[in-house]
Amino acid sequence: MKKIILIFSFIFALHSGCISQIDYPRYQKDSLGQTVVMMTIAQAQWLDNNTDLLSLFKKLDDQILDYDSICIKVLNDKDAVIVKQTIQIQDLKESSQIKSLQILNLQTTITNNELKASSLEKELLNKNAEIAIHVKQVKKTKRKAMLGGALSGLTIIGLILAIIAIK
């Protein structure tokens, strides 16, 4: 990779106007017979900057991979939370329906109890009226019995007195 960048750098440097009267970069052999590359200071700085950028891009690539893995983890966590909340929402809806049915049942029970209470009140009023009628009849019968007993007693006393008076 570095070789490719160096080649492109050299080509770019050749075409960018950093060329002085002698064409740089150029290859030469030194006194030991080794091949050396000769270039201008501007070309060397440009190469140095590009190699610094290369290392920064590698770090950025590593960070982006870490960021991607974090994003994937967050998305998976989000999906898990959504599933849990969906289940909780369904449970709450079922609970709400059950409570609505219970409320309906309780309202029906209250209505039935109110009907029973009004029926019992009517029955109680009827019984009280019936008792009042019986009490009147009992009083009337007592009065008649007392009156009949008093008349019978007076008649018996009158007969006894009449028998005594005749004798």
Summary of the structure (lengths in Angstrom):
residues: 167
radius of gyration: 60.9
end to end distance: 167.4
largest distance: 194.6
contacts: 336
relative contact order: 0.04
helix: 84%
strand: 5%
